[in-house]
Amino acid sequence: MNTARDLAITALDAPPGRSVEQGDLSLALAGAEVLDLVEAGALTLDDDRLVPGTATATGDRLLDEAAAALLRKEPYETVTDWLWRRGSGLASAYVDDLEQTGPATRGRGPRFPLRSGRTAPVESPARARAEERRASGEPVLAALAAAAGIDEPAGTAEDLTDDTVTTVLAAVGDAVMELEAVRQRRSIEDSAFDNVWRGF
């Protein structure tokens, strides 16, 4: 199961009118990678620290990159530190990878056929799997999709009893809230700056 890839496809399939922030999605994808690497046996969590296991290829390029990026010296990295470090630009990396490997394609605009439009998933086994997980309300994918702003929170937290999963999801939620606070602060600062120039 590749939760990060399923989340990226789910983001491309977001409901019309829902704006998914790249930063929020990147943080959620980095969290999904942690869970995928735990499932693959490439790392374990010691409290909130990522303890690398033996390096094994997962067969997924981005997940293998994530495994190679793990810090292998004690005291190891916290989940939160990983989210910010690995998450930088991760949403774009997943969209590019989906376009290159086939589960997504970049549309062409009707007025400007040579200009790329919005990337959208195409019918494929990968999309079918992601849609099935989303439709079933699978708690991990649902929680990550809610954190990324793809879907409304579904109240599935009570279904999550695994300590590793809850630790990662809590870190993702905190990081997304921190990023939103940064956005709001910048917006206020920008407004104040604009008002100074207007003479207010």
VENWO-V939188 format. One record per pair of residues at least 6 apart in sequence whose ideal C-beta (glycine too) atoms are under 6 Angstrom apart, sorted by the first residue. I is the first residue (numbers start at 1). J is the second residue. If there is no record, write none. Layout:
I	J
I	J
//
This chain:
2	36
2	60
3	32
3	35
3	36
4	29
4	32
4	33
4	36
6	130
6	133
6	141
7	32
7	144
8	94
9	121
9	127
9	130
10	130
10	134
10	145
10	150
11	20
11	25
11	150
12	104
12	119
12	120
12	121
13	121
14	20
14	150
20	149
20	150
21	149
22	91
23	179
24	148
24	149
24	176
25	91
25	148
26	87
26	90
26	91
27	83
27	87
27	172
27	175
27	176
28	144
28	147
28	148
28	172
29	90
29	94
30	83
30	86
30	87
30	90
31	168
31	172
32	144
33	66
34	168
35	168
36	63
37	43
37	67
38	164
40	58
41	53
42	53
42	67
43	50
43	52
43	53
44	51
45	164
48	78
48	79
48	167
49	76
49	78
50	76
50	77
50	82
51	76
52	70
52	72
57	64
58	64
62	97
71	77
79	168
79	171
80	171
83	175
95	119
98	104
99	106
103	121
103	124
103	126
103	127
104	119
104	121
105	122
106	116
106	119
107	117
107	118
107	120
108	117
109	115
109	117
121	127
133	141
139	156
139	159
139	160
142	154
142	156
143	169
145	151
146	153
147	172
147	173
147	176
160	166
//
